[in-house]
Amino acid sequence: MSFLTLANAANPLEARRAFLGKSGLLLSGTAVALMAGRDALAAQAGKSAESDVRVLNSALGAELEAIAAYQVGAESGLLQKPVLDLAVTFQGHHKEHADVLSKTIVKLGGKPVAAKPRYTFPTDTLKNQADVLRFAASLEKGAVSAYLGAVPVFGNRDLAKAAASILGDEAMHWAILRNALGEAPVPAAFMA
């Protein structure tokens, strides 16, 4: 399935799922190498997969934290209806990211990290809707930076593409949250 086909899909959510799902199907270079009897290639792919699993687990940990953070925001009672709906939508995106990351880690032979039993969020500083939006925007900006750093590190280029896709989603979240705060959605031409 090409990017053009995905871009022209009637349902953007289904297109996104198809792209990420397709990426997941292309991840097992190690298994292909082993089945072909190419032990050296399999060993090299295995080392790359170990490194990729570490990066994926870091991303998964951040996604699980984002899910918990959006839950705190949703339950705070500080968000008005349209903003609450947006927060729940973004939380759903993070759940989808976490699901894909977890499944990919398993496909690569790794063990996905679990959500922490408790996260430490600055709940004492969340006094109104703007505070919750600023908190969420700071998390999204951090996610953009993290994925930006992760993309070139992956040994598997399909993983890099999937991470770049998630990076784009995180950047949109950040821009929308900044806009909701009355700030410039895209404050600069480059991420700092």
VOGU-3710 file (C-alpha; in Angstrom, 3 decimals, decimal comma):
1> msfltlanaa> 0,000/0,000/0,000  1,549/3,316/-1,050  1,480/6,658/0,735  -0,684/7,992/-2,110  -3,243/5,239/-1,575  -3,233/5,940/2,156  -3,563/9,682/1,639  -6,599/9,197/-0,586  -8,322/6,788/1,802  -11,841/7,793/2,781
11> nplearrafl> -11,165/7,362/6,494  -7,868/8,907/7,726  -7,909/6,763/10,867  -8,140/3,583/8,798  -5,352/4,855/6,522  -3,149/5,473/9,552  -3,892/2,024/10,970  -3,160/0,435/7,588  0,182/2,226/7,338  1,248/1,324/10,865
21> gksglllsgt> -0,024/-2,217/10,421  1,919/-2,564/7,174  5,027/-1,317/8,954  4,503/-3,991/11,575  4,398/-6,692/8,908  7,797/-5,682/7,557  9,655/-5,824/10,848  10,936/-9,362/11,072  14,134/-9,273/9,028  15,745/-11,546/11,601
31> avalmagrda> 13,139/-14,264/11,025  13,507/-14,020/7,244  17,297/-14,249/7,534  17,083/-17,268/9,822  14,629/-19,050/7,533  16,916/-18,399/4,572  19,831/-19,970/6,454  21,792/-16,735/6,599  23,072/-16,905/10,174  25,479/-13,952/9,840
41> laaqagksae> 22,725/-11,733/8,472  20,389/-12,943/11,199  22,972/-12,138/13,889  23,434/-8,634/12,486  19,683/-8,111/12,272  19,346/-9,503/15,798  21,767/-6,901/17,204  19,884/-4,171/15,389  16,592/-5,563/16,674  17,885/-5,488/20,273
51> sdvrvlnsal> 18,776/-1,838/19,899  15,471/-1,094/18,182  13,576/-2,816/21,014  15,303/-0,554/23,548  14,288/2,545/21,584  10,766/1,226/21,077  10,420/0,502/24,794  11,480/4,065/25,604  8,823/5,330/23,210  6,265/2,935/24,685
61> gaeleaiaay> 7,048/4,187/28,191  6,456/7,764/27,051  3,186/6,814/25,343  1,953/5,080/28,499  2,832/8,187/30,506  0,924/10,356/28,015  -2,143/8,108/28,343  -2,015/8,536/32,122  -1,474/12,299/31,814  -4,485/12,745/29,552
71> qvgaesgllq> -6,512/10,699/32,035  -5,509/13,124/34,799  -6,556/16,039/32,589  -9,839/14,396/31,655  -10,689/13,639/35,274  -9,584/17,046/36,579  -12,965/18,674/36,021  -11,096/21,669/34,586  -11,726/20,998/30,883  -14,731/22,388/29,060
81> kpvldlavtf> -16,637/20,014/26,758  -14,880/20,684/23,404  -11,440/20,635/25,019  -12,280/17,513/27,007  -13,330/15,772/23,788  -10,034/16,800/22,188  -8,045/15,493/25,173  -9,855/12,152/25,023  -9,188/11,967/21,262  -5,484/12,629/21,790
91> qghhkehadv> -5,416/10,040/24,574  -6,901/7,578/22,072  -4,074/8,344/19,646  -1,542/7,612/22,373  -3,316/4,336/23,117  -3,031/3,391/19,436  0,670/4,326/19,427  1,247/2,239/22,565  -0,582/-0,727/21,048  1,480/-0,641/17,842
101> lsktivklgg> 4,731/-0,155/19,747  3,937/-3,023/22,114  3,064/-5,407/19,289  6,199/-4,406/17,375  8,398/-5,029/20,409  6,911/-8,520/20,728  7,445/-9,190/16,995  11,088/-8,248/17,457  11,407/-10,734/20,327  11,367/-8,161/23,118
111> kpvaakpryt> 9,225/-7,651/26,175  7,170/-4,443/26,226  7,478/-2,219/29,281  4,364/-1,890/31,408  2,701/1,287/32,566  3,950/2,491/35,928  1,545/1,955/38,790  1,743/5,691/39,481  3,126/8,713/37,635  4,176/11,957/39,250
121> fptdtlknqa> 2,414/14,809/37,491  2,289/18,434/38,627  -1,377/18,183/39,606  -0,987/20,860/42,287  -0,227/23,399/39,540  -3,293/22,513/37,455  -5,808/25,175/38,518  -7,705/25,829/35,286  -8,140/24,657/31,695  -5,162/26,674/30,450
131> dvlrfaasle> -2,885/24,973/33,002  -4,018/21,544/31,802  -3,500/22,558/28,164  0,010/23,905/28,909  0,875/20,667/30,702  -0,392/18,558/27,796  1,385/20,792/25,260  4,679/20,401/27,138  4,299/16,615/27,058  3,513/16,663/23,333
141> kgavsaylga> 6,516/18,890/22,607  8,672/16,439/24,552  7,239/13,572/22,513  8,063/15,391/19,271  11,655/15,864/20,417  11,939/12,243/21,556  10,665/10,814/18,273  12,829/13,263/16,334  15,837/11,851/18,167  14,691/8,252/17,729
151> vpvfgnrdla> 14,047/8,237/13,982  17,719/8,213/12,877  18,709/5,701/15,582  16,603/2,795/14,337  18,502/0,064/12,508  15,283/-0,935/10,770  14,206/1,802/8,347  10,574/0,658/8,508  10,652/1,398/12,228  12,107/4,821/11,480
161> kaaasilgde> 9,225/5,493/9,072  6,627/4,401/11,640  8,280/6,555/14,316  8,254/9,512/11,917  4,534/8,939/11,387  3,951/9,063/15,141  6,192/12,138/15,355  3,872/13,894/12,898  0,859/13,050/15,051  2,593/14,348/18,193
171> amhwailrna> 3,518/17,572/16,378  -0,112/18,084/15,379  -1,196/17,532/18,988  1,337/20,122/20,162  0,248/22,669/17,540  -3,457/22,208/18,305  -2,898/22,543/22,044  -0,832/25,713/21,521  -3,588/27,095/19,314  -6,179/26,309/22,004
181> lgeapvpaaf> -4,046/28,364/24,403  -4,079/31,311/21,989  -0,396/30,784/21,166  1,135/30,483/17,719  0,507/26,843/16,745  3,877/26,587/15,019  6,238/28,966/16,809  9,282/28,411/14,583  10,329/26,899/11,286  12,438/24,270/13,074
191> ma> 12,064/22,269/16,288  14,504/23,385/18,954
//
